[in-house]
């Protein structure tokens, strides 16, 4: 089973594996990005997809079977752009005992190609890209497992997938990702009026009510789940607040979370979660949420 993942290079980072963490309101969140003292929850499916990229790498395109220390520089592997260390547990044969082992993968772009690309980037800084510059180009990149003497060539897709390991790439894209079975109350502020949806829990089911009348929360639940990041941002909004949610949960670590949605332009809103700007979301999804709420409170 995969455990911790460490990245070293220009942007050193570490992903830790932790079950039953107090750093997320979703039990299924077991991977967290370390940022200082914080452990930021990641989307388990996205982390597993990244790990699958490593696991199924087609390392068959050999470019050097017996690389020397002096030759590593010609592949950029004397100082790799990225070194990935994956800790994993295995069960010793014939026993129930587990032990932790590690796998290291070093990745680098062809140094000449990388230097040329950096020069081009400097030249076109603050300039609009031409159609030719905007075209996707093939990348020459190499990989080496640990201290192995074998160097492999990676495809452009493999290289880009391995390099795409940032927090924003691996975090939850939804603004709210908890299981709605844990949601006990939703307080909605819309056009200056507060509407409160309450619930009773019967076994594993929730019965939701508005003004003591039982209601189907499916449309509101779907609209909340539809609030997804188009891009992440820390820009402080200055537009009109379209709608605000305070979601209360049966969770000792996270009793509540707030989502405020501010108009940015005709196509986007800025989502502020627990008083922190998080992402641009499609305004269409915010309109869907407003309509879903109105469908309940205006009956």
ROFI-697109 format. One line per field, with one value per residue: residue number from 1; residue in three letters; z, x, y of N, C-alpha, C, CB in turn. Coordinates in steps of 0.001 Angstrom, whole numbers, plus 500000, padded with zeros to 6 digits. Each point is the difference from the previous one (the first is absolute). Glycine has a CB too. Layout:
BEGIN
n: c(NUM ...)
res: c(ala ...)
n_up: c(Z ...)
n_east: c(X ...)
n_north: c(Y ...)
ca_up: c(Z ...)
ca_east: c(X ...)
ca_north: c(Y ...)
c_up: c(Z ...)
c_east: c(X ...)
c_north: c(Y ...)
cb_up: c(Z ...)
cb_east: c(X ...)
cb_north: c(Y ...)
end
This chain:
BEGIN
n: c(1 2 3 4 5 6 7 8 9 10 11 12 13 14 15 16 17 18 19 20 21 22 23 24 25 26 27 28 29 30 31 32 33 34 35 36 37 38 39 40 41 42 43 44 45 46 47 48 49 50 51 52 53 54 55 56 57 58 59 60 61 62 63 64 65 66 67 68 69 70 71 72 73 74 75 76 77 78 79 80 81 82 83 84 85 86 87 88 89 90 91 92 93 94 95 96 97 98 99 100 101 102 103 104 105 106 107 108 109 110 111 112 113 114 115 116 117 118 119 120 121 122 123 124 125 126 127 128 129 130 131 132 133 134 135 136 137 138 139 140 141 142 143 144 145 146 147 148 149 150 151 152 153 154 155 156 157 158 159 160 161 162 163 164 165 166 167 168 169 170 171 172 173 174 175 176 177 178 179 180 181 182 183 184 185 186 187 188 189 190 191 192 193 194 195 196 197 198 199 200 201 202 203 204 205 206 207 208 209 210 211 212 213 214 215 216 217 218 219 220 221 222 223 224 225 226 227 228 229 230 231 232 233 234 235 236 237 238 239 240 241 242 243 244 245 246 247 248 249 250 251 252 253 254 255 256 257 258 259 260 261 262 263 264 265 266 267 268 269 270 271 272 273 274 275 276 277 278 279 280 281 282 283 284 285 286 287 288 289 290 291 292 293 294 295 296 297 298 299)
res: c(unk unk unk unk unk unk unk unk unk unk unk unk unk unk unk unk unk unk unk unk unk unk unk unk unk unk unk unk unk unk unk unk unk unk unk unk unk unk unk unk unk unk unk unk unk unk unk unk unk unk unk unk unk unk unk unk unk unk unk unk unk unk unk unk unk unk unk unk unk unk unk unk unk unk unk unk unk unk unk unk unk unk unk unk unk unk unk unk unk unk unk unk unk unk unk unk unk unk unk unk unk unk unk unk unk unk unk unk unk unk unk unk unk unk unk unk unk unk unk unk unk unk unk unk unk unk unk unk unk unk unk unk unk unk unk unk unk unk unk unk unk unk unk unk unk unk unk unk unk unk unk unk unk unk unk unk unk unk unk unk unk unk unk unk unk unk unk unk unk unk unk unk unk unk unk unk unk unk unk unk unk unk unk unk unk unk unk unk unk unk unk unk unk unk unk unk unk unk unk unk unk unk unk unk unk unk unk unk unk unk unk unk unk unk unk unk unk unk unk unk unk unk unk unk unk unk unk unk unk unk unk unk unk unk unk unk unk unk unk unk unk unk unk unk unk unk unk unk unk unk unk unk unk unk unk unk unk unk unk unk unk unk unk unk unk unk unk unk unk unk unk unk unk unk unk unk unk unk unk unk unk unk unk unk unk unk unk unk unk unk unk unk unk unk unk unk unk unk unk)
n_up: c(500000 497964 502930 499145 496999 501055 497478 500386 497973 500407 502476 502669 499715 502408 498485 503411 498972 502298 499968 501039 498289 502561 496544 499356 501097 498541 502414 497110 501396 499808 498741 502300 497482 502691 499592 502543 501785 497151 500241 497018 500471 497488 498738 501919 496909 499967 501492 497950 497472 501182 500368 496933 499094 501498 498895 496903 499907 497059 502152 496404 499593 500925 499542 501450 500078 501800 501049 500449 502541 497023 499191 502482 498076 497552 501940 501348 501856 501246 501216 499688 498836 502451 502266 499641 503158 499045 503448 498554 502785 498453 501914 500644 497567 502545 501414 500336 499319 498393 499150 499441 497003 499443 497030 499803 497383 499598 498336 498214 497905 498303 502393 497054 500805 502511 498397 497899 502281 501376 497254 499626 502927 499437 497332 501308 502973 499037 497187 499748 500220 496904 499868 500700 503146 499942 498813 502733 499458 500012 503156 498741 503017 500661 501950 501559 501404 502266 499056 497012 498753 498938 498821 499724 497541 502277 497379 500082 501951 501970 500369 500813 502215 501590 500136 501384 503436 500236 502681 497221 499344 502767 500605 499875 496792 502680 500862 501398 499797 502602 498993 499184 502497 501271 499219 503360 497725 496790 501940 496779 500791 497423 500003 503309 500658 502309 498018 503019 497724 503239 499252 501882 499771 499092 500877 498539 500087 500312 500771 498150 501906 497905 502993 501893 496672 500379 498066 498175 501683 496634 499616 502397 499206 497119 500996 501918 497668 498118 502067 497445 500852 497062 501745 503087 500297 502587 498026 503053 498236 499328 499251 501618 502560 497096 502972 502944 499952 503283 498728 503358 499444 502206 500201 503462 497444 499174 502723 496891 497229 499854 496917 500119 496904 499725 497245 499108 497847 499304 501380 503298 502520 501136 501098 502560 500834 502991 498824 497029 497251 499566 497221 498075 501079 496884 500990 499263 503092 501022 498314 501432 502814 499195 499043 502723 501743 498239 500343 503205 500132 497736 501367)
n_east: c(500843 501467 501278 500628 499626 503118 499287 503397 499556 500234 498228 502000 496894 500136 497338 499949 498601 497967 497952 498175 501053 498749 500438 496616 497158 501361 500262 501335 502278 502317 501341 500819 501419 502109 498618 502643 499201 498346 499680 498955 497709 501776 497167 500762 499713 502695 501738 499114 500872 502949 500251 499194 502531 501816 498531 500513 503380 499443 503042 499861 501826 503078 500785 501986 499850 501819 498591 503255 498893 500379 496930 498602 500621 498473 497231 500286 501576 502245 497107 497258 498794 499725 501981 496861 501295 497367 500537 498928 499384 501536 498049 503293 499002 498080 498319 497156 503091 498593 503123 499245 501047 500754 498948 502522 497989 503016 497594 502549 497993 502299 501938 499144 496982 500562 501608 497652 497879 501731 500218 496877 499504 501773 498443 497102 500671 497131 498998 496857 501362 500612 497454 503008 499572 497262 501616 499620 503297 499893 500725 502821 498767 502417 498242 502700 497965 501673 502359 498256 502932 496722 500319 496754 500110 497714 498228 500499 498400 502407 500658 497114 499633 502613 499166 497018 501436 498165 498804 498581 500379 498516 497366 497473 499942 497980 500221 499532 502037 497609 499008 497498 500583 501196 497214 499021 499294 499964 500359 498849 501420 497571 500502 501609 499233 501896 498636 500529 500154 499196 501102 498091 502883 497496 503060 501816 497422 501016 496719 501319 497807 499964 498315 500669 500611 501622 501965 500595 502892 499497 500423 502015 501803 500473 500931 502297 501261 500160 502329 502333 502234 498885 502602 500407 499335 501713 497570 499260 497138 500248 497158 497726 500893 498841 499521 501300 499906 500007 500713 498972 501933 498534 503335 500755 501358 497581 497761 500244 501344 499080 499507 500440 498920 501725 498187 503114 498084 497270 501651 500088 498204 502855 498988 500452 500697 499364 499556 501340 499019 499332 499873 499576 497150 499357 498870 498885 500508 498495 497402 499867 499804 497611 498253 500380 498878 497462 499204 499617 498760 497532 498228)
n_north: c(498815 502232 500621 502503 500973 501135 502017 500004 502461 502682 498825 498298 498837 498088 498695 499533 497319 501637 497165 502431 503101 501358 500670 499217 500902 497084 497549 500539 502098 497276 502943 502334 501664 499650 503140 499971 498225 498975 496820 501805 497445 498962 499649 497085 500624 501697 497784 497754 501787 500249 496898 499459 501786 497879 497481 500524 501241 498479 499645 499107 502840 498094 503237 497661 496486 502167 503308 500166 501400 501108 499273 501764 502480 498509 499926 503234 497467 502378 501028 497402 502741 497976 498440 498545 499225 497899 499683 497167 498663 497581 498263 499294 497981 498888 502684 500912 501549 502504 500092 503045 498865 502924 499517 502272 500737 501711 501637 501221 501422 498515 501709 500859 500224 501826 502188 500429 500530 502340 501628 499962 501174 502590 500629 500062 501831 501431 498037 499397 497009 500977 498257 499199 500271 498145 497284 498256 500346 496837 500650 498705 498645 498134 498319 499479 497623 502151 500589 498948 500161 500689 503169 499014 502036 500927 499528 503092 498149 499457 503025 500810 497701 500904 503087 499376 500000 503145 499231 500262 496824 499084 502067 498322 501022 500314 503080 497015 497179 499729 497270 502281 497782 502866 501911 500277 502268 500659 502913 500661 503018 500025 503430 500576 496746 498522 497605 498488 497453 498961 497343 498453 498448 497854 498346 501452 502436 503009 499901 502769 501439 502429 500760 496886 499072 497068 501841 497587 501223 498954 503057 500444 497540 501089 502876 498879 498297 502736 501391 498801 502139 501249 500117 499088 503145 500510 501872 501245 499024 503122 497963 500524 498057 498402 499164 500429 496669 500659 496736 499709 497371 498309 501683 499813 501453 501899 501183 501092 499739 503126 499025 503507 499306 503045 500153 499129 501053 499379 497535 500358 499856 500804 496904 502201 496628 501661 503495 498615 501938 496717 501265 502353 498382 500224 503048 497002 499290 502720 499282 497142 501430 501877 497562 498360 502409 500403 496916 500658 502819 499872 497258)
ca_up: c(500000 499947 501198 499789 498727 500142 498756 500157 498750 500154 500945 500858 500654 500555 500235 501043 500080 501380 500131 501107 500311 500469 499093 498942 500443 499268 500493 498894 499755 500708 499524 500366 499590 501076 499721 501325 501068 499561 499185 499168 499429 498564 499433 499950 498629 499218 500442 499479 498563 499850 500322 498875 498948 500314 500018 498662 499061 499022 499955 499031 498980 500565 499220 500465 500880 500983 500075 500965 500750 499126 498943 500540 499708 498642 500074 501047 501174 501072 500916 499432 500258 500987 500541 500690 500902 500433 501041 499905 500913 499423 501001 499789 499593 501049 501298 499965 500301 498913 500060 499104 499021 499258 498582 499591 498555 499640 498727 499508 498588 499312 500471 498912 499659 501108 499958 498881 500363 500995 499269 499282 500990 500406 498882 499745 501220 499801 498602 499638 499256 498640 499829 499938 501347 500827 499664 500894 499390 500606 501015 500187 501436 500374 501355 500554 501260 501038 499554 498862 498895 498794 499763 499103 499475 500298 499023 500454 500916 501270 500680 500497 501076 501186 500502 500458 501316 500932 500884 499248 499093 500742 501017 499573 499114 500514 501138 501152 499560 501056 499798 500492 501155 501190 500036 500902 499774 498981 500147 498705 499938 498605 499844 501291 500809 500435 499972 500731 499745 501114 499694 501015 499514 500327 499598 499098 499103 500461 499577 500005 500110 499958 500668 500537 498940 499447 498622 499260 499901 498883 499091 500707 500187 498699 499662 500858 499467 498706 500177 499797 499584 498629 500370 501396 500117 501317 499770 500900 499160 500298 499373 500801 500486 499364 500944 501023 500663 501193 500040 501290 499849 501183 499899 501110 499510 499110 500237 498947 498998 499299 498595 499490 498552 499575 498546 499495 498700 499494 499873 501162 501359 500894 501180 501237 500894 501355 499969 499159 498566 499585 498583 499072 499606 498924 500517 499681 501107 501095 499613 500267 501445 500359 499509 500818 501291 499771 499776 501304 500945 499417 499757)
ca_east: c(499157 500768 499941 500425 500632 500824 500489 501103 500288 499816 498913 499894 498709 499828 498644 500011 498840 499515 498600 499255 500630 499154 500226 498998 498676 499631 500784 500757 501213 501130 501235 500036 501186 500617 500387 500339 499389 498681 499791 498864 499428 500053 499002 500622 499960 501032 501307 500145 500237 501406 500792 499846 500892 501324 499955 499859 500954 500517 501447 500584 500733 501342 500911 501354 499930 501089 500393 501040 499719 500303 498988 498691 499728 499476 498564 499431 499747 500960 499208 498656 498953 499088 500246 498796 500236 498729 500084 498876 500120 499846 499920 501058 499477 499903 499707 499030 500731 500175 501190 499930 501069 499916 500357 500378 500004 500571 499447 500610 499873 501280 500516 500095 498630 499486 500663 499414 498637 500101 500361 498805 499046 500462 499826 498594 499355 499215 499582 498998 500536 499527 499356 501049 500525 498960 499842 500659 501190 500499 501028 500957 500247 500608 499740 500950 499507 501017 501389 500159 500835 499180 499259 498869 499377 498582 499176 499572 498870 500501 500759 499092 499191 500847 500320 498768 499763 499804 498836 498788 499689 499615 498999 498601 499574 498725 500082 499535 500106 499598 498847 498832 499435 500538 499532 498850 499263 500527 499479 500219 499744 499734 499335 499712 499117 500613 499137 500659 499540 500404 499882 499994 500713 499409 500994 500983 499301 499672 498731 500208 498772 500018 498772 499370 499490 501034 500329 501023 501155 500830 500421 500957 501216 500673 500520 501170 501074 500385 500895 501340 501004 500517 501397 500112 500448 499942 499519 498922 498895 499432 498692 498811 499831 498831 499368 500920 499552 500666 499632 500358 500190 500245 501428 500640 501149 499505 498560 499354 500819 499233 500342 499440 500216 499945 500080 501275 499598 498818 500216 500640 499881 501087 499537 500749 499673 500494 500587 501197 499733 500485 499970 498986 499048 499117 498818 498844 499778 499448 498592 499305 499790 498968 498717 499636 499524 498704 499028 499562 499500 498931 498812)
ca_north: c(501185 501244 500807 501382 500351 501202 500583 500944 500699 501431 500216 498815 499824 498665 499533 498975 499105 499982 499597 500605 501279 501103 501130 500019 499557 498789 498870 499423 500782 499378 500627 501411 500730 500770 501383 500498 499212 499556 498806 500378 498777 499785 499092 498675 499488 500692 499508 498635 500125 500383 498817 499070 500482 499450 498534 499414 500583 499037 500224 499064 500751 500196 500845 499671 498831 499996 501396 500339 501219 501139 500095 500376 501414 500152 499715 500840 499176 500272 500833 499817 500995 499450 498665 499537 498868 499420 498978 499055 498859 498664 498937 499024 498705 498992 500626 501095 501225 500960 500841 501151 500135 501259 500009 501354 500248 501297 500465 501254 500339 500144 501303 500984 500377 500796 501307 500735 500379 501071 501223 500444 500507 501323 500931 500310 500474 501218 500096 499014 498867 499797 498694 498992 499793 499423 498591 499053 499424 498773 500209 498908 499880 498723 499519 499033 499447 499995 500076 499093 500483 500050 501242 499795 501212 500115 500708 501327 499826 499464 501056 501033 499421 499877 501338 500629 499406 501101 499932 500313 498891 498805 500314 499891 501078 500485 500913 499224 498609 499070 499142 500723 499297 500664 501387 500103 501241 500911 501360 500639 501433 500342 501303 500602 499157 498752 498827 498923 498629 499143 498572 498959 498824 498707 499009 500604 500909 501351 500585 501447 500781 501460 500444 498785 499133 499127 500376 499252 500897 499532 501074 500856 499195 499913 501332 500244 499155 500548 501152 499452 500983 500074 500239 500421 501384 500624 501361 500406 500485 501312 500062 499717 498633 499395 499089 499519 498782 499484 498585 499413 498562 499167 499724 500708 500764 501047 500142 500772 500678 501030 500246 501247 500073 501395 500196 500529 500549 499306 498557 499390 500523 499596 499272 500216 498891 500275 501351 500051 499821 498689 499637 500478 498963 500457 500697 499158 499068 500798 500223 498735 499902 500975 499484 498837 500525 500625 498927 499498 501031 500819 499184)
c_up: c(500000 501284 499662 498644 500221 498635 500332 498636 500245 501024 500877 500726 500548 500212 501047 499950 501458 500019 501212 500445 500521 499081 498826 500561 499247 500408 498915 499636 500832 499548 500264 499541 501197 499486 501338 501058 499572 499230 499207 499295 498477 499587 499810 498586 499143 500392 499441 498491 499729 500271 498886 498827 500213 499830 498600 498971 499089 499811 499128 498945 500555 499101 500436 501018 501143 500137 501060 500733 499142 498938 500512 499637 498611 499940 501034 501308 501073 501073 499492 500312 501143 500414 500837 500846 500527 501040 499876 500933 499230 501152 499691 499754 501173 501374 499824 500249 498763 500189 498958 499088 499225 498556 499614 498481 499760 498595 499596 498519 499397 500300 498903 499638 501078 499995 498880 500346 501019 499339 499265 500973 500459 498910 499811 501264 499739 498543 499735 499188 498580 499922 500013 501394 500893 499713 501001 499263 500738 500952 500067 501476 500329 501448 500381 501347 501005 499456 498828 498916 498693 499940 498956 499455 500306 498839 500584 501035 501357 500799 500614 501149 501287 500613 500614 501354 501053 500874 499225 499044 500736 501041 499460 499123 500452 501155 501285 499582 501070 499553 500603 501135 501310 500152 500828 499722 498895 500198 498751 500102 498534 499944 501341 500914 500327 500026 500658 499709 501123 499612 501267 499401 500489 499413 499091 499059 500674 499455 500135 500008 499831 500503 500432 498938 499418 498548 499423 499750 498750 499125 500664 500194 498707 499621 500842 499492 498660 500083 499957 499494 498506 500064 501455 500065 501465 499882 500905 499157 500399 499340 500959 500479 499423 500980 500992 500685 501271 500177 501317 499886 501353 499943 501070 499535 499143 500203 498936 499018 499293 498574 499571 498533 499534 498486 499640 498637 499516 499979 501273 501304 500771 501215 501158 500985 501350 500031 499193 498529 499519 498492 499224 499662 498927 500591 499717 501132 501224 499729 500247 501482 500444 499586 500828 501357 499843 499774 501285 500819 499441 499693 500806)
c_east: c(500882 499804 500425 500675 500766 500486 501161 500333 499817 498915 499843 498657 499932 498526 500074 498698 499573 498515 499383 500621 498982 500109 499037 498663 499516 500919 500891 501246 501144 501343 499928 501318 500527 500371 500252 499440 498661 500077 498720 499434 500054 498885 500656 500034 501080 501396 500230 500248 501450 500906 499903 500886 501403 500006 499994 500931 500569 501500 500663 500839 501383 500814 501452 499880 501020 500569 501080 499606 500230 498925 498653 499624 499398 498508 499301 499791 501087 499352 498560 499062 499109 500472 498786 500381 498656 500281 498786 500260 499786 499939 501053 499408 500026 499723 498904 500672 500161 501307 499870 501219 499790 500429 500284 500012 500517 499561 500684 499707 501390 500558 500109 498611 499396 500603 499427 498604 500013 500374 498786 498985 500388 499723 498546 499251 499374 499624 498954 500651 499439 499346 501033 500534 498983 499800 500745 501173 500411 501153 500891 500361 500469 499658 501042 499460 501143 501392 500265 500875 499213 499253 498927 499533 498512 499274 499644 498891 500462 500733 499058 499141 500811 500304 498779 499588 499759 498765 498711 499605 499409 498905 498598 499654 498656 500232 499528 499934 499614 498836 498785 499285 500469 499484 498722 499150 500683 499312 500388 499650 499890 499191 499539 499103 500700 498959 500769 499333 500549 499847 499858 500705 499307 500885 501020 499377 499748 498629 500145 498661 500287 498636 499157 499380 501150 500269 501058 501167 500837 500508 501029 501316 500798 500632 501229 501189 500513 500889 501436 500944 500266 501491 499998 500589 500011 499542 498815 498858 499543 498639 498882 500016 498704 499223 501060 499381 500813 499505 500503 499978 500121 501455 500705 501156 499571 498501 499287 501026 499117 500513 499282 500386 499748 500113 501346 499790 498796 500125 500500 499611 501248 499381 500943 499543 500660 500871 501285 499597 500631 500076 499004 499100 499087 498776 498741 499698 499437 498526 499185 499689 498891 498627 499534 499465 498627 498910 499476 499322 498851 498743 498815)
c_north: c(501240 500797 501430 500179 501295 500449 500924 500566 501471 500328 498757 499964 498587 499724 498896 499201 499920 499640 500676 501323 501005 501212 500032 499556 498767 498861 499420 500790 499412 500567 501500 500614 500785 501383 500675 499075 499411 498686 500231 498769 499978 499044 498634 499449 500641 499528 498595 500018 500385 498804 498953 500409 499441 498481 499398 500640 498913 500240 498932 500701 500355 500937 499773 498856 500054 501408 500202 501281 501235 500196 500489 501433 500187 499694 500890 499271 500104 500884 499969 501156 499535 498610 499619 498786 499524 498919 499093 498824 498706 498999 498946 498617 499019 500559 501037 501343 500872 500752 501104 500024 501292 499794 501441 500090 501409 500372 501304 500178 500112 501397 501055 500513 500900 501401 500861 500501 501141 501324 500564 500609 501394 501026 500399 500438 501362 500241 498942 498893 499994 498636 498891 499696 499310 498512 499121 499353 498744 500332 498772 499947 498589 499651 498960 499532 499937 500209 499056 500630 500102 501329 499724 501343 499937 500659 501367 499880 499477 501068 501035 499479 499892 501367 500691 499426 501075 499772 500249 498880 498808 500250 499744 501203 500581 500962 499318 498542 498989 499128 500702 499268 500633 501423 500080 501237 500809 501349 500774 501479 500393 501287 500565 499191 498691 498886 498848 498670 499127 498537 499170 498802 498745 498911 500669 501027 501345 500387 501510 500726 501495 500460 498805 499102 499197 500383 499063 500958 499713 501139 500920 499258 499923 501338 500339 499189 500535 501227 499492 501092 499907 500282 500445 501411 500421 501462 500309 500586 501397 500168 499657 498547 499441 499129 499531 498786 499794 498572 499416 498480 499311 499538 500824 500884 501186 500160 500830 500552 501012 500155 501273 500135 501428 500094 500604 500658 499195 498493 499326 500677 499572 499322 500277 498923 500258 501255 500116 499867 498699 499848 500846 498810 500583 500684 499190 499027 500727 500297 498732 499844 500951 499486 498806 500443 500627 498960 499404 501090 500817 499191 500527)
cb_up: c(501218 497492 501451 502469 498618 502310 498914 502011 498589 497639 498380 500293 498472 501107 497627 501453 497968 500669 498903 500737 498246 502350 500656 498260 500586 498061 501631 499164 499517 500239 498217 501986 497605 501072 497831 499142 501672 499906 501677 499674 501977 499989 498829 502323 500233 499798 502115 501829 499653 500680 502450 500725 499759 501611 502156 500560 501668 498822 502305 500377 499020 501066 499722 499624 498047 499452 499240 498565 502114 500392 498824 501878 501509 499095 499311 498235 498508 498358 500589 500202 497585 499033 500017 498134 500651 497747 501551 497596 501938 497854 500344 501449 497644 498674 500785 500784 501820 499745 500811 501714 499816 502109 499491 502097 499620 501505 500505 501724 500411 498152 501723 499115 498733 501336 500932 498403 499545 501739 499734 498255 500746 501420 498906 498132 501433 501975 499298 500025 502138 499049 498680 497688 499723 500076 497574 501243 499250 497956 501317 497632 500480 498359 499734 498803 498781 501298 502329 500502 501116 500020 500578 501270 498157 502454 499053 497775 498039 498950 498402 497720 498304 499033 498260 497611 499357 498364 501916 500182 498516 499637 501006 502112 498101 499293 498449 500933 498477 501715 500035 497731 498654 499797 497733 501718 502415 498337 502550 498787 502191 499332 497714 498875 498938 501363 497867 501793 497451 501652 497934 501068 499968 500048 500195 500130 498866 500095 500719 498774 501524 498035 498642 502051 499474 501554 500516 498884 502501 500024 498877 501175 501779 499288 499362 501992 501174 499146 501396 499509 502272 499101 497607 500745 497708 500813 497622 501908 499677 500199 497865 498708 502144 497810 498272 500350 497788 501109 497453 501233 497805 500120 497495 501495 500057 498313 502413 501583 499688 502175 499507 502296 499705 502187 499855 501259 499434 498656 497631 498537 499936 499210 498561 499597 498050 500501 502199 501869 499659 502072 500616 499041 502306 498502 499661 497568 499142 500449 498252 498035 500317 499752 497693 498830 500729 499035 497883 499957 500947 499037 499548)
cb_east: c(498163 499783 500468 500273 498173 500712 497706 500916 499274 500743 498829 502492 498890 502249 499249 501498 500756 501723 500492 499318 501721 500272 502369 501758 499481 499150 498192 497879 498632 498642 500301 498499 499165 500878 498643 500034 501152 499269 501192 500979 498515 502496 498774 499225 497545 498491 499867 498495 497598 499446 499634 497643 498629 500410 498783 497636 500569 497741 499942 498067 497831 499920 498170 500838 499195 500549 497705 501773 500635 502433 501171 500366 501886 502249 500472 498914 498767 501926 501999 500334 500045 498089 502541 498468 502301 498924 501294 499540 499196 501239 497525 501543 500782 501519 502371 498228 501203 497503 501425 498680 500253 500441 498576 501373 498053 501985 497774 501830 497814 499282 501246 502075 499736 499686 502091 501343 499221 500662 502360 500379 499528 501772 501984 500062 501638 501139 502250 498195 500235 501811 498162 500604 501432 498903 499757 497824 500737 499304 498476 500920 498262 501874 497532 501979 498237 498558 500678 497751 501989 499753 502026 499311 501741 500506 499061 500634 498505 500195 501916 499966 498658 501002 501785 499286 501426 501106 501421 500586 501839 502301 501538 499384 501246 498879 499637 498670 501781 500785 501435 499750 499919 502029 501035 501324 499222 500454 500162 499510 501235 500060 499262 500289 497962 501688 498794 500652 499920 499320 501355 497838 502163 497652 498312 501309 498932 502460 498637 502177 499032 501672 500025 499564 498140 499311 499436 498262 500037 498708 497751 498114 498846 498374 497681 498499 498995 497898 498273 499017 501040 497769 500689 500287 499083 501837 500793 501653 499279 502307 501070 498700 501283 501202 498275 500944 499315 500201 500087 499057 501115 497551 499848 499346 501357 501821 500483 498154 501512 499567 500320 500112 499326 501003 497501 501274 502390 499573 500471 501885 497434 501504 498966 500229 499805 499925 498987 501409 499913 499042 500654 501548 500084 500798 501139 500544 501875 502272 500710 501153 502415 501657 500578 501747 502366 501165 501136 501865 502273 501751 501459)
cb_north: c(498763 500048 497969 500255 498854 499294 499845 498757 498038 500295 501567 500007 501691 500124 500598 501439 498649 501733 497787 497711 499554 499182 499928 499544 502353 501371 499499 499097 502101 497923 498215 499564 500158 497888 500089 502350 501445 502383 498455 502303 499865 500405 501917 499584 499604 501992 501401 499144 500655 502361 500444 499528 502106 501896 500132 499491 501812 499881 501055 498502 500939 497697 501721 502412 498683 497590 500677 498886 498831 499611 498168 498401 500633 499394 497631 501295 498470 499799 501524 497560 500717 501337 500332 500862 500869 500494 501548 500678 501405 500659 500421 501352 500424 498658 499616 498425 498798 500235 498059 501290 497483 501290 497940 500299 498405 499605 498894 499828 501209 498377 498755 498867 497846 497906 498968 498617 497644 498313 499153 498211 497660 498943 498986 498353 498715 500944 500898 501757 498679 501490 501064 500767 502018 502235 500609 499565 502265 498661 501525 500247 501760 500400 500448 501090 498656 498511 500618 498993 498976 497484 501434 497930 500219 500135 497813 500975 499566 497739 499652 501031 498723 497917 500167 500380 498047 501548 500766 502406 500761 499177 501718 498713 498911 497866 501945 501961 500736 501636 497882 500971 497878 498589 500466 498784 500023 498092 499925 497834 500424 497562 499308 502109 501039 501281 500791 501611 500346 501774 500355 500839 501273 500976 498119 497894 498039 500644 497942 499708 498243 500092 502112 501278 501628 498126 502397 498453 500158 497888 499900 501196 498657 498220 500732 500448 498017 499109 501268 497724 499892 500818 500636 497591 500519 498457 499885 500455 497642 500942 499424 501737 500509 500044 499257 502332 498979 502319 499802 502001 500406 499227 499507 498120 497909 499513 499794 500587 497973 501194 497505 501093 497570 500724 500304 498213 500755 501980 500416 499360 499915 501908 498200 502539 498373 497542 500336 499012 502505 499082 497681 501817 498899 498134 502219 500202 498553 501022 501694 498970 499357 501883 500794 498624 500408 501983 499513 498342 500122 501476 497999)
end
